[in-house]
Amino acid sequence: MTARSWPPGAVPAEPLDPGAFRSVFRRHPAGVAVVTLADGDRPVGFTATSVISVSAEPPVLVFSVAGTSSSWPALSRATSLVVNFLAAEQVDVSARFATSGIDRFAGVAWQWLPSGEPVVDGVPSWVRGEVLQRTAVGSSFLVAVLATRAEQRDGSAPLVYHDRAYHRVDDGSAV
């Protein structure tokens, strides 16, 4: 991050209280994805609601992950990964990959890609990519990924997280 320069006489504001910040973002809907990667021969994955498209040319996405995440050590070494975008029917997959201290892949249908990353079966779409950069920001890391392959299926409504609950977006939800 670059240092911000303040106009002469301006006083920098104090950071927002973490609780108030969380409260604002609870009300901001986000798509739900599961990021999967290989740590040697072991699959690793976690739920992410922070995935965003950064650039179409070249195709780059980013997501954030807490530095305290049990997946961070493997992610800090990974050269490639898959972002699995979940369908509304996959609440159980999201919840499983958000739970610490369990085998997150147990009971979830998945397979290895020929390139060596795990991918979750039945997702409406997924993107495989090469890790470009990891940037420490606060207590988390932003991970930038160059997309190298994608698959997409039609027909599934996406899974959305809003105000501590899962929701679906479909044709009837358009305003």
Backbone torsions as a table, in degrees:
resi	resn	phi	psi	omega
1	MET	NA	145.5	176.4
2	THR	-94.0	150.2	179.1
3	ALA	-71.1	140.0	179.4
4	ARG	-86.8	136.3	175.3
5	SER	-97.7	136.1	-177.2
6	TRP	-102.1	145.6	176.0
7	PRO	-61.3	153.1	178.8
8	PRO	-54.7	131.6	178.4
9	GLY	86.1	-11.1	-179.5
10	ALA	-76.7	145.8	178.4
11	VAL	-110.9	122.8	178.6
12	PRO	-61.0	140.2	178.5
13	ALA	-75.0	154.4	173.2
14	GLU	-74.0	147.4	177.9
15	PRO	-61.3	150.6	176.7
16	LEU	-63.2	143.4	175.8
17	ASP	-56.6	133.2	-178.6
18	PRO	-54.6	-37.2	178.8
19	GLY	-64.8	-41.9	178.2
20	ALA	-66.4	-38.9	178.3
21	PHE	-62.3	-47.4	178.1
22	ARG	-59.8	-40.4	-179.1
23	SER	-60.9	-41.6	177.7
24	VAL	-61.7	-46.2	-175.9
25	PHE	-75.6	-19.0	172.5
26	ARG	-64.0	-30.5	-178.7
27	ARG	-88.2	-1.0	179.4
28	HIS	-99.7	112.2	-177.5
29	PRO	-67.5	146.6	-179.8
30	ALA	-142.4	143.2	172.8
31	GLY	-66.7	153.2	-177.7
32	VAL	-110.7	130.5	178.6
33	ALA	-134.2	160.2	171.3
34	VAL	-118.1	123.2	177.2
35	VAL	-91.9	128.0	-179.3
36	THR	-125.3	147.9	-179.2
37	LEU	-157.1	169.6	178.3
38	ALA	-107.1	137.6	171.9
39	ASP	-118.9	89.6	-169.3
40	GLY	68.8	-124.2	177.7
41	ASP	-99.6	12.4	-177.7
42	ARG	-105.5	127.5	175.6
43	PRO	-76.0	142.7	178.6
44	VAL	-130.1	143.3	178.0
45	GLY	-161.1	159.4	178.5
46	PHE	-156.9	156.2	178.0
47	THR	-81.6	138.1	179.0
48	ALA	-135.5	133.0	173.4
49	THR	-114.3	15.3	-175.8
50	SER	-110.7	16.7	-177.1
51	VAL	-75.6	128.6	176.4
52	ILE	-137.4	150.3	173.0
53	SER	-81.1	132.3	-179.7
54	VAL	-106.3	-40.1	-174.2
55	SER	-152.8	140.4	174.3
56	ALA	-90.7	-26.7	179.3
57	GLU	-134.5	99.1	-2.1
58	PRO	-76.2	160.6	-177.7
59	PRO	-73.3	105.2	-177.4
60	VAL	-127.2	136.6	173.2
61	LEU	-124.9	161.3	173.8
62	VAL	-135.4	158.9	171.0
63	PHE	-149.9	163.9	177.0
64	SER	-114.0	153.8	177.5
65	VAL	-144.8	138.9	179.0
66	ALA	-66.4	140.7	176.7
67	GLY	-64.7	-18.2	178.2
68	THR	-91.0	-2.0	-179.3
69	SER	-61.9	140.6	177.0
70	SER	-64.9	-18.9	178.8
71	SER	-85.8	-15.7	-174.6
72	TRP	-58.9	-44.4	-179.6
73	PRO	-55.8	-43.7	177.9
74	ALA	-68.6	-41.6	179.8
75	LEU	-65.0	-32.4	-179.7
76	SER	-66.7	-19.0	179.5
77	ARG	-105.2	-15.9	-172.7
78	ALA	-66.2	144.2	175.0
79	THR	-104.2	-16.5	180.0
80	SER	-149.0	163.2	-179.0
81	LEU	-164.2	175.1	176.3
82	VAL	-128.0	135.5	171.9
83	VAL	-104.3	114.4	-178.6
84	ASN	-98.6	113.2	-179.8
85	PHE	-86.0	122.3	-170.9
86	LEU	-85.9	150.1	174.2
87	ALA	-88.6	159.0	-179.4
88	ALA	-56.6	-27.7	179.9
89	GLU	-78.8	-1.1	-174.8
90	GLN	-107.1	33.4	176.1
91	VAL	-56.4	-40.7	-179.3
92	ASP	-62.1	-35.8	178.5
93	VAL	-67.7	-45.1	178.6
94	SER	-59.6	-48.0	-179.1
95	ALA	-62.1	-40.7	-179.4
96	ARG	-63.5	-46.0	-177.5
97	PHE	-75.6	-9.3	175.4
98	ALA	-93.8	-4.9	-176.9
99	THR	-93.3	130.0	178.6
100	SER	-86.0	154.6	171.6
101	GLY	78.8	14.3	178.2
102	ILE	-128.2	166.7	170.1
103	ASP	-79.6	102.3	-173.5
104	ARG	-67.0	-21.9	-178.8
105	PHE	-88.5	-13.9	-179.8
106	ALA	-64.0	128.9	178.4
107	GLY	79.0	2.7	178.0
108	VAL	-111.3	129.3	178.1
109	ALA	-73.5	127.5	179.8
110	TRP	-156.8	170.2	178.5
111	GLN	-151.6	161.1	175.5
112	TRP	-83.9	134.8	170.2
113	LEU	-76.1	156.0	176.4
114	PRO	-56.9	-26.3	179.8
115	SER	-80.6	-6.6	172.2
116	GLY	105.0	6.7	179.1
117	GLU	-107.2	148.7	173.9
118	PRO	-78.5	143.9	175.6
119	VAL	-131.5	138.8	-178.5
120	VAL	-79.5	130.7	177.6
121	ASP	-70.1	147.8	171.4
122	GLY	81.1	4.3	177.6
123	VAL	-75.5	149.4	179.2
124	PRO	-65.2	-30.4	177.9
125	SER	-160.3	156.0	174.3
126	TRP	-148.1	155.2	178.8
127	VAL	-128.8	127.0	174.4
128	ARG	-99.0	141.0	-179.4
129	GLY	-155.2	168.5	177.5
130	GLU	-99.5	134.2	179.1
131	VAL	-70.1	123.5	179.0
132	LEU	-92.8	-41.2	-171.1
133	GLN	-161.1	147.8	171.4
134	ARG	-124.7	126.5	-176.4
135	THR	-125.5	122.4	176.4
136	ALA	-71.6	127.9	177.1
137	VAL	-138.8	111.2	-176.3
138	GLY	61.3	-131.5	-179.3
139	SER	-94.0	8.4	-177.3
140	SER	-123.3	178.6	176.0
141	PHE	-127.7	137.9	168.7
142	LEU	-93.6	131.3	-179.9
143	VAL	-116.2	120.0	178.2
144	ALA	-98.3	136.8	-173.3
145	VAL	-132.6	129.6	173.4
146	LEU	-87.2	116.3	-178.9
147	ALA	-70.5	131.5	-178.9
148	THR	-121.1	-14.3	179.9
149	ARG	-160.5	148.1	176.7
150	ALA	-148.2	150.4	171.2
151	GLU	-133.0	143.6	-177.8
152	GLN	-142.6	137.9	175.5
153	ARG	-116.6	153.3	179.1
154	ASP	-91.2	158.9	166.5
155	GLY	100.0	-18.9	-177.0
156	SER	-95.2	131.8	174.5
157	ALA	-73.0	141.0	-179.2
158	PRO	-75.2	154.4	175.0
159	LEU	-88.7	131.3	-179.2
160	VAL	-126.0	143.4	177.2
161	TYR	-112.4	127.4	-178.4
162	HIS	-150.9	128.6	175.6
163	ASP	52.0	47.9	176.1
164	ARG	66.3	23.6	179.0
165	ALA	-143.8	153.3	176.8
166	TYR	-86.3	147.1	179.1
167	HIS	-141.0	165.6	175.0
168	ARG	-117.9	148.4	174.1
169	VAL	-115.4	122.9	177.7
170	ASP	-141.0	-174.6	-175.8
171	ASP	-57.6	-33.0	-178.6
172	GLY	-76.0	-8.5	-177.7
173	SER	-97.4	-0.4	-179.9
174	ALA	-70.4	143.5	178.7
175	VAL	-102.9	NA	NA
